[in-house]
Amino acid sequence: MPSNFGFNLLATVQTSINNQSFEVEPWLGSGINAIGYDVDQYGPLVSYAGNIQPVDRGVYSVEGLDFSKDYIEMYSVEYIKTLSREQNADRIHWNNAVYKALALSKWIDADSFCVIRAVKVSDA
């Protein structure tokens, strides 16, 4: 899809807004552990920067999110794999917690940036 802009809009905006550092643990696939269970395998952490915001609680009921969980939205020029039938999601390490990218996340083709919604799965 052709871009409406002659440049990457998010990359340009990020020069004037505060970026936050986060790390991504890329999902490599799954394998069988010593006792025969199928387990996810992840690669080494990779450092990125982007804008991270908590999801507003007003959005929870509109989109059917679980009120007992914490969600964030991330805006980044890096591609982060989300959950699908064929693959598990990358793990995102930010603010002393681990998050997983949700399947509803969209890659914004027009401006070449990724909008990710992620759910907190554990404390780091």
Secondary structure, DSSP 4 states (H G I P E B T S, - for coil): ---SSSS-HHHHHTTTS--EEEEEE-EEEEEE-TTS-EEEEE---EEEEEEEEEPPHHHHHHHT--TTS-EEEEEESS------SS-PPPEEEETTEEEEE-TT-EEETTTTEEEEEEEEEEE-
